[in-house]
Amino acid sequence: MPEIAEVARIVHFLRKHLVGKTLSKVTASDDPNVYGKVGTSAAEFQKSLQGKKVVGAGQQGKYFWIVMSSPPHPLMHFGMAGWLKIRSEDTYYYRKKEGKKGKEEEWPPKYMKFLLETDSDPKVEAAFVDFRRFARIRLLHCPEDQIRKIQPLSANGPDPVVDKNVVTEEWLVDLCRGKKVPIKALLLDQANISGIGNWVGDEIMYDAKMHPEQYSNTLSDAQLKQLHKSIHHICSTAVDLLGDSEQFPETWLFKHRWGKGKKDAPKALPNGEKITFLTVGGRTSAVIPSVQKKTGPVAKETSDVESEKEEKPSKGVKRKNKKAADEDDEEDEPPAKKQTKKAKKEKDEEQQKPKSKVNGTAPKPSAKGTQKPKVKNEPSNEKATAKVKEKPDSKSKKSAAKEKPAVNGSRRRSARLSSG
């Protein structure tokens, strides 16, 4: 998922290529997930931006927006795999695969949600794409200075780069001391602080020499002071480099953390320190145990061994939405039912075999299936019935013990009870 640095990269390109230009053509592809789930539509988006001038662009964490000459203003979130492409420039934050180098990209690109074209010469073309459809595009009907004061941005925490003056050491101490949650989970919660995702969170934890599972309210003053420095150092460096991972420092965990589950991937840093993986806040976390030591109580969400066992079969499942998870559950249920029916069928067939030999014919399963258990289970059914009838009369363990031998018929049972 694009995080604070990758989003900053797109805002950079928006300011470079679109700000100051008028949109001569806007094309939007309808998508009930990308548009509909946030109360807008492709048609409304297209109509609202057509012919308007782009006057600015902004960011708060993983959200970014384009400021138009008049409201509404489009607010966007990339979700898991969304991105903004500009035809005249390579906006990607990672190196393209070797096979794609030199090959002209398809345009308009596949999975396009909207395409913007300017009236400038040369013309600028920008396209928002998302093949997984977790991205969100909405329209904010408010003045530019109110964009961050209304939902959803008002419900999110400050951006550590844009709002550096807000994310102070005192602010962080109050936040951490006021909550008892794993420290990494606290940083991943966008309601607390905007823009920190999984890899940025791991990098901050490693830089601060802090175990991601340790409860936030158990951290010392010295640890919180270092955590504050690490948040600003990692976020600012990543944003300044526009999320270009090739330019990240070689000492960063980012350079070595992507090998989980791969055969030839490094299992240690170049200096020999082992890389392990834990699940914290529902996300896989890369940890260097020799550096990130536990200094207080930790959340017992999972152990190293448990996380490895659980995460292997759930590869590609964790990121599914609720609907997909529900579908998986539904798929798991039928085999169990089928197995039960199969076992029952085999049992019925076994029960039917002796009868078919006596009668000389293969009886209908329904008829014999109902008769055979009746005859076979008569004594046990009678016994159960007798026990149910006698239960109200048995008032002590003594009487219950006397009732146990009475298994040879109701007459003997009643005789014994009366003699007792």
N, C-alpha and C positions, 0 to 999 in steps of 0.2 A: 504494500500500500504506500503511495506517495505520502511522505511526511513533511515536516516543516521546511526542509531544505529543497526537496523536489518541487514543492508548491512555490517556493520563493523563486525557483528557476523559471517557472512559467510566468509569474508576475513580471519578472525581468524581461521576458520576450514580448509580453503584452505591451509593456511600456515602450519597448524598442520599436515594435512594428505596427501597433494599432492605435496607440494614443495620439490624438491630433488628427485622425483620419475619419472620414464619413463612410458609413456602411452602405454601399450602393445595392448590395444584394445579400439577403439573409435566407438561408434554406435550412429548415429543421425537419428531422425525421421523427415521427410520432413514436413515443415509447412510454407505455403506462407505468413503467417502473421509474425510469430516470426523471420524467416530468410529472407524471400523474401522482406519484406517492408524496409529492410535496406541493400538491394543489395547483399545478399549472399544466399547460399542454404545449406541444410543438407549435401549433397554430398561433397560440397567444404569444409565445416567445418570438416567433418570426415577425408577427405584426408589430410587437413592441419595440423591436430593434431596427427594423427597416428604415433606412434614410436618416438615421440619427448619427451624431458624432460621438466618438469615444473620447472622453476627456480625462480619464484616469483609470487606475487599477490598484487594488489593495489586497491585503492578506491578513488573516487572523488564524494562525495555526494551520490546519488542513483545509480551511475554507479560503476561497479567493473570489473576487468580484471585479466586474468591469463597470466603471462609472460612465453613464451615458449623459448626453446633453440635457436630458430631462428624464424623470422617472417613467417607468420602473427600471431598476438596475439588475442585471443578472448576477445571481450568487451561485457559485458552483463548488462541488465537493467531488473529488475523483473516485471515492470509494476504494475498491480493491485494485482495480486495473485501468481506471480512466486516464486519459492524457489529452493534451492539446497539441496538435501538430500545426506547424507553419510551413507552407510549401517551399518557401525560399530559404529555410534554415533548418538545420538539424537540432531539434529541441530536446532530444532524448538525453537522459542523465547517465546512460550506460552505453557501452560500446555495442554496436550492432554485430550480428553474427557474420562470419566471414563470407558466407554464401550470398548475403544480401548486399555486400559492398559493390558499388558501381551500378547496381540495378535500379532503374527508375521506379520510384514508388507509385503505386496505384493512386489515382486522384480523381474524384473524391475518395478518400480512404475508406476501407471496409469498416463496418460498425460505427459509421458516422452518426452523431446525434444532432449536430448543427454545423453549418459551414458559413463563414463570414467572408465577404469580399469587399474590398475598399474601392473608392473611386479614384485613388491615387495612381500615379504613373511612376514606377511600375506598380501594378496591382498587388495587394497583399491578400493572401488567402489563408484563413485559419480554420481548422476543423477540430471539434471535440469528438473523441472516440472512446468507446467503452464496450468491449466484447462481453464482459461479465454482467453488465447492467446494474451494478451496485452504486454507480455514480448518481449524483442528484443535481438537477438544474432547476432553480426557482427564480421567481421575479419578486424583487422588493419594491413595493410601492411607497417609497419614502424619500425625503431629501438625502443627499449624499452624506451629510453630517450625522444622520440618524441610522445609517446602515449597521453600525456596531451596537446600537442601543436597542435593537429589536431582535426578536427570535429569528434564527436560532443562535446568532452570535452573542446575544446578551446572556444566554444560558451557559456559555463556555467561559473558561478561565482566560487569564491574560496570556498573550504571546510572549515568550521569553526574549525574543529579539525586538519585535515591534514595541512591546511594552516593558522594556528593560528597566525603566524607572519604577515600575509597579512590582516586578518580581525582585524584591529586595531580600536581604538575609532575614530581616524581621518578619516579612510576609511569609517566607518559607517556614520559619520556625513555628509561627502560629498555625499554619496549614498542617504541618506534620504532627505537632503536639495535640492538635484537635481531633486527630483520627487514629484509629487503631487498625491499620491495614498494611499489607506488605508494601514496602516503600516503592517498588517498581510499579505495582498496581496503582498506587496513588498518582504516580507520574503519567501513567497511561490514560487515566481518567480525564477526558477533555473538559469536564466541568471544573476541574482543579486548575489545570494549566493546558493551554492549547498547543497542538503541533507535535508533541512528543509521541512517537509511535514505538514499535518494537525494537528496531535496530538502534534508534537514537537513545531509547531508554537503556538498552544494554551497554551502549557506549558510555553513557553517563555513570552507570553503576560501576563499570570497570575503572573509569577515570577517578571516581571517588573512592575506590577500593571498598565498596559496600556490597554486602550480600543482598540480592533482590528480594529475598523472602523475609528479611527482618522487618518487624513492625515499625512503622513510622514514628510512633510515640515513644520508642525506646532508644532512639538515636541521641547521642551526646551532642553538646553544643559544638564541639570540635568537628564532629561528623557532619552536622548540618551546615557548618561554615564551609566545609570542603564540598558538600553536595551543591551548595549555591554556586560556588566557583565552577564546578564541573558542568552544571546546567548551562551556564552562560558560555563557557569555553566551547563545549561540544556544539551547541546550537548555533552560536555565532560563526564558528569556523565552517560548519557545514553549509550555512546560508551564504557566507561570503564566497565559498567555492561553488555556489549554485548547485549543490548536490552532486557535483562531478566526482564520483568515487575514485577515479584514477588519480585525483589530486589530493585525496585524503592522506594524512600522515601515515607512514608505514607502521607506526607504533599502535595505531587504532585497532581495536578488536574487529572492526568492520572488514578488514582485509582478510580475516581468517575464520570468520564465524559461519560461513555458508556451507560447511561440509557435512552437516548432519545427515546421516543415512547414505552418504556417497562413499563408494569403495576407496577411491584415490584421494579423498579429501583429507586435509591435515587435521589431526586430532590434538594438535598442540601448537602453541605459538612458536615462532622461530627460536625463542630463547629456551624452549623445552617445557614451558608451563602448559599443563594439560587443560583442554577445553571440555567442559561437561555441559549438559543441557538439562534444564529444569522447566517445569510448567508453573508460571507465576501470573496471576491475573488472567488465566485462560490462554496465555500465549507462551510459546517456547522461548526460553531465555538461555543465551549463551553465557556461561559463567567460568571464571578462572579461580578455582577453589584456593590455590596458593596465594592469591592476591585478595580475593573478596571473602574475607572471613566473617563468620557470625560473631557478633559481639553482644547479642541480646536475644530475647525470644523471637522465634520465627514462626511463620504460618506453616502449619503442617499440611499443606495442600497436596504435596506429592514428594516422593523420594526420588533420588537419581534413578534407581532401578525401575520404579513404577513408571516414571515418565518415559523411559526408553521403551518399556513394554507397551504402554498405552498409546504412544504416539506413532509407532510403526504401522499398526493396522488402521489408524485414523488419519493416515496421510491423505490430504485432499478433502477430509471430512470436516475438520475443525472450522474451516472458513465458510462452510455452507450456511445458508440462512436457515431460519427456523423451519420454513416449509420443506426445505431439502432434508433437514434432520428428521422431520416427521415422516417424510417419504421413506427414509432409510428404516425407521422403526416399523413402518407398515410392511416393508419388504422382508424384515426379519421375522415377522409373526407367522405368515402362511406356512413356511417350512415346518415349524413346530407343530402346527395343526395337522399338516399332511402326515407327519411322522406318527402322530397319535392315532389318526385314522388307519394308517397302514398297520400299526401294531394291533389295533382292535380287529381289523379285517383278518390278520393272520391268526389271531386268537380264536375268532369265530370259525375260521376254516378248520382249525385243529379240533374244535368242539364238534364240528359237523361230520368229520371223517368217520367216527365209529357208527353214527346213526345211518349214514349212507350205505355202510356195509350191511347192516341189519336189514334195512328196507330193500336193498338191492337197486335202489334208484337214487339219483342225486336230488335231494329235496331242495326246495326253494330256500335261499338263505334267510328270507324274512320269516318264513314259517318256523323252520327248525331253530333259527337263531333266537327266536323268542321262547320256544318250548324248552330247549336244552338247559339254559341257565336256570329255568324255573325248577326243573326236576332236580338238577344237581345241587342247587343252593337251598332246597327246601329245609333241611335240618337247621342250617345256619340262620335262615330267615325266621324259622319257628323259634329258635333260641333267642334271636334278637328281639322278637315280639314278646316272648315270655319275660325277658329282662326288662323291657320297657314297661310292661304291665306291673312287674314286681317292684320297680324302683321306688314308687311312693311308699311301699310298705316297709322297705329296708331302712331302718332308722339308725343302725349302728354297724360297725365293722364286723361284729359278731354274726349278725343276721346275714350280712353279705357273704361271709365265709360259709355259712350253712347253705346258702343258695347255689354256690359254685358247683357242688357235686350233682345237683339236680339237673341232669341233662337227658334223662331217658323218658321224657314224656310228662305231660301236665299232671297225670294222676299221681305218679310217684312224687312229683314236686309238691303238689298240694298236700299229700299225706305227710311228707316230712315237715312241711311248714306248720301243719296243724299239730303234729306231735311235739314240735319244738315249743 
